[in-house]
Amino acid sequence: MVNGVPVQGDIIKINLNPKQGHEQTGYRPYICLSNKIISEIANIAVFAPISSTKRNYPLYIKLGGTETTGSVLLDQLVAIDYTARGFDFVESAPSTVINELLEKVVLVFQPNHV
């Protein structure tokens, strides 16, 4: 975290209620995936929720090298105005974890080939 701003790889806890449908709810951990350019300009960053789910989906990446446990749900990315909601910093993930997440999150944006 730099000057109270979450940066890429930071794990924070934040409450995103209210949500609807299959969206992650409650006070839970999220990992920042966006680079600092977005945060510096708009007080918004892109995060993925971290869950204790046991599902084995290709876009659910198990965390390693952190005190925070669970899987990062890369199919549930959210842009969060972290200053408006308030958050608690937990820890920063190692670069190996960040790199793995960034390599795999691109699958979310790949064109469909039917």
Phi and psi restraints in degrees (value plus and minus 20) as a CYANA .aco file:
   2 VAL   PHI    -143.0  -103.0
   2 VAL   PSI      97.7   137.7
   3 ASN   PHI      31.9    71.9
   3 ASN   PSI      22.1    62.1
   4 GLY   PHI      57.4    97.4
   4 GLY   PSI     -11.1    28.9
   5 VAL   PHI    -131.0   -91.0
   5 VAL   PSI     104.7   144.7
   6 PRO   PHI     -84.9   -44.9
   6 PRO   PSI     118.6   158.6
   7 VAL   PHI    -139.2   -99.2
   7 VAL   PSI     148.8   188.8
   8 GLN   PHI     -70.1   -30.1
   8 GLN   PSI     106.5   146.5
   9 GLY   PHI      75.4   115.4
   9 GLY   PSI     -31.0     9.0
  10 ASP   PHI     -93.6   -53.6
  10 ASP   PSI     116.7   156.7
  11 ILE   PHI    -123.9   -83.9
  11 ILE   PSI     105.7   145.7
  12 ILE   PHI    -145.0  -105.0
  12 ILE   PSI     142.3   182.3
  13 LYS   PHI    -132.1   -92.1
  13 LYS   PSI     113.5   153.5
  14 ILE   PHI    -170.9  -130.9
  14 ILE   PSI     130.1   170.1
  15 ASN   PHI    -121.9   -81.9
  15 ASN   PSI      96.1   136.1
  16 LEU   PHI    -124.5   -84.5
  16 LEU   PSI      -2.0    38.0
  17 ASN   PHI     -88.5   -48.5
  17 ASN   PSI     126.3   166.3
  18 PRO   PHI    -107.2   -67.2
  18 PRO   PSI     127.6   167.6
  19 LYS   PHI    -147.1  -107.1
  19 LYS   PSI     153.7   193.7
  20 GLN   PHI    -155.9  -115.9
  20 GLN   PSI     139.8   179.8
  21 GLY   PHI      40.1    80.1
  21 GLY   PSI    -150.4  -110.4
  22 HIS   PHI    -111.4   -71.4
  22 HIS   PSI     -11.6    28.4
  23 GLU   PHI     -88.0   -48.0
  23 GLU   PSI     129.0   169.0
  24 GLN   PHI     -88.5   -48.5
  24 GLN   PSI     118.9   158.9
  25 THR   PHI    -148.3  -108.3
  25 THR   PSI     148.9   188.9
  26 GLY   PHI      65.4   105.4
  26 GLY   PSI    -198.9  -158.9
  27 TYR   PHI    -101.2   -61.2
  27 TYR   PSI      89.4   129.4
  28 ARG   PHI    -167.7  -127.7
  28 ARG   PSI     147.3   187.3
  29 PRO   PHI    -100.9   -60.9
  29 PRO   PSI     124.2   164.2
  30 TYR   PHI    -154.5  -114.5
  30 TYR   PSI     128.9   168.9
  31 ILE   PHI    -132.4   -92.4
  31 ILE   PSI     115.2   155.2
  32 CYS   PHI     -98.7   -58.7
  32 CYS   PSI     107.3   147.3
  33 LEU   PHI    -130.0   -90.0
  33 LEU   PSI     -41.1    -1.1
  34 SER   PHI     -99.9   -59.9
  34 SER   PSI     137.6   177.6
  35 ASN   PHI    -101.8   -61.8
  35 ASN   PSI     149.6   189.6
  36 LYS   PHI     -89.8   -49.8
  36 LYS   PSI     -34.5     5.5
  37 ILE   PHI     -78.4   -38.4
  37 ILE   PSI     -63.6   -23.6
  38 ILE   PHI     -84.5   -44.5
  38 ILE   PSI     -67.3   -27.3
  39 SER   PHI     -81.3   -41.3
  39 SER   PSI     -61.7   -21.7
  40 GLU   PHI     -86.9   -46.9
  40 GLU   PSI     -50.7   -10.7
  41 ILE   PHI    -108.7   -68.7
  41 ILE   PSI     -60.3   -20.3
  42 ALA   PHI    -146.3  -106.3
  42 ALA   PSI     -16.6    23.4
  43 ASN   PHI      37.1    77.1
  43 ASN   PSI       6.5    46.5
  44 ILE   PHI    -146.2  -106.2
  44 ILE   PSI     126.3   166.3
  45 ALA   PHI    -162.0  -122.0
  45 ALA   PSI     140.2   180.2
  46 VAL   PHI    -117.4   -77.4
  46 VAL   PSI     108.0   148.0
  47 PHE   PHI    -146.3  -106.3
  47 PHE   PSI     137.4   177.4
  48 ALA   PHI    -140.6  -100.6
  48 ALA   PSI     117.4   157.4
  49 PRO   PHI     -91.4   -51.4
  49 PRO   PSI     134.5   174.5
  50 ILE   PHI    -133.4   -93.4
  50 ILE   PSI     108.6   148.6
  51 SER   PHI    -150.9  -110.9
  51 SER   PSI     137.9   177.9
  52 SER   PHI    -109.5   -69.5
  52 SER   PSI      -9.1    30.9
  53 THR   PHI     -74.5   -34.5
  53 THR   PSI     127.7   167.7
  54 LYS   PHI    -123.5   -83.5
  54 LYS   PSI     -16.1    23.9
  55 ARG   PHI     -83.1   -43.1
  55 ARG   PSI     126.6   166.6
  56 ASN   PHI    -129.5   -89.5
  56 ASN   PSI      55.3    95.3
  57 TYR   PHI    -121.5   -81.5
  57 TYR   PSI     130.7   170.7
  58 PRO   PHI     -80.9   -40.9
  58 PRO   PSI     -46.1    -6.1
  59 LEU   PHI    -120.4   -80.4
  59 LEU   PSI      -7.0    33.0
  60 TYR   PHI    -124.2   -84.2
  60 TYR   PSI      87.9   127.9
  61 ILE   PHI    -127.4   -87.4
  61 ILE   PSI      98.8   138.8
  62 LYS   PHI     -88.2   -48.2
  62 LYS   PSI     111.7   151.7
  63 LEU   PHI     -92.6   -52.6
  63 LEU   PSI     127.1   167.1
  64 GLY   PHI    -165.9  -125.9
  64 GLY   PSI     132.6   172.6
  65 GLY   PHI      57.6    97.6
  65 GLY   PSI      -5.0    35.0
  66 THR   PHI    -151.9  -111.9
  66 THR   PSI     139.0   179.0
  67 GLU   PHI     -93.6   -53.6
  67 GLU   PSI     -49.6    -9.6
  68 THR   PHI     -90.7   -50.7
  68 THR   PSI     113.4   153.4
  69 THR   PHI    -132.4   -92.4
  69 THR   PSI     142.3   182.3
  70 GLY   PHI     102.2   142.2
  70 GLY   PSI    -186.6  -146.6
  71 SER   PHI    -138.9   -98.9
  71 SER   PSI     122.0   162.0
  72 VAL   PHI    -104.7   -64.7
  72 VAL   PSI     105.0   145.0
  73 LEU   PHI    -113.6   -73.6
  73 LEU   PSI      70.5   110.5
  74 LEU   PHI     -91.4   -51.4
  74 LEU   PSI     -31.2     8.8
  75 ASP   PHI    -109.9   -69.9
  75 ASP   PSI     -14.5    25.5
  76 GLN   PHI    -148.6  -108.6
  76 GLN   PSI      25.4    65.4
  77 LEU   PHI     -83.8   -43.8
  77 LEU   PSI     123.6   163.6
  78 VAL   PHI    -159.2  -119.2
  78 VAL   PSI     123.7   163.7
  79 ALA   PHI    -113.4   -73.4
  79 ALA   PSI     104.4   144.4
  80 ILE   PHI    -140.2  -100.2
  80 ILE   PSI     111.6   151.6
  81 ASP   PHI    -104.7   -64.7
  81 ASP   PSI      68.9   108.9
  82 TYR   PHI     -88.4   -48.4
  82 TYR   PSI     -44.7    -4.7
  83 THR   PHI     -94.5   -54.5
  83 THR   PSI     -56.1   -16.1
  84 ALA   PHI     -91.1   -51.1
  84 ALA   PSI     -56.1   -16.1
  85 ARG   PHI    -108.6   -68.6
  85 ARG   PSI     -47.3    -7.3
  86 GLY   PHI      57.5    97.5
  86 GLY   PSI     129.2   169.2
  87 PHE   PHI    -177.1  -137.1
  87 PHE   PSI     146.4   186.4
  88 ASP   PHI    -139.6   -99.6
  88 ASP   PSI     106.2   146.2
  89 PHE   PHI     -91.0   -51.0
  89 PHE   PSI     115.6   155.6
  90 VAL   PHI    -127.8   -87.8
  90 VAL   PSI     -78.4   -38.4
  91 GLU   PHI    -191.5  -151.5
  91 GLU   PSI     150.4   190.4
  92 SER   PHI    -128.2   -88.2
  92 SER   PSI     113.5   153.5
  93 ALA   PHI     -97.0   -57.0
  93 ALA   PSI     130.1   170.1
  94 PRO   PHI     -86.7   -46.7
  94 PRO   PSI     136.5   176.5
  95 SER   PHI     -79.1   -39.1
  95 SER   PSI     -50.5   -10.5
  96 THR   PHI     -83.3   -43.3
  96 THR   PSI     -58.5   -18.5
  97 VAL   PHI     -88.8   -48.8
  97 VAL   PSI     -66.0   -26.0
  98 ILE   PHI     -79.4   -39.4
  98 ILE   PSI     -67.4   -27.4
  99 ASN   PHI     -80.2   -40.2
  99 ASN   PSI     -62.5   -22.5
 100 GLU   PHI     -82.3   -42.3
 100 GLU   PSI     -64.4   -24.4
 101 LEU   PHI     -83.7   -43.7
 101 LEU   PSI     -63.7   -23.7
 102 LEU   PHI     -87.3   -47.3
 102 LEU   PSI     -54.0   -14.0
 103 GLU   PHI     -86.0   -46.0
 103 GLU   PSI     -56.8   -16.8
 104 LYS   PHI    -108.7   -68.7
 104 LYS   PSI     -46.8    -6.8
 105 VAL   PHI     -86.8   -46.8
 105 VAL   PSI     -42.8    -2.8
 106 VAL   PHI     -81.5   -41.5
 106 VAL   PSI     -43.0    -3.0
 107 LEU   PHI     -80.7   -40.7
 107 LEU   PSI     -48.5    -8.5
 108 VAL   PHI     -82.5   -42.5
 108 VAL   PSI     -49.5    -9.5
 109 PHE   PHI    -126.6   -86.6
 109 PHE   PSI     -15.8    24.2
 110 GLN   PHI     -91.3   -51.3
 110 GLN   PSI     125.1   165.1
 111 PRO   PHI     -85.4   -45.4
 111 PRO   PSI     129.1   169.1
 112 ASN   PHI     -96.9   -56.9
 112 ASN   PSI     113.1   153.1
 113 HIS   PHI    -136.4   -96.4
 113 HIS   PSI      86.9   126.9
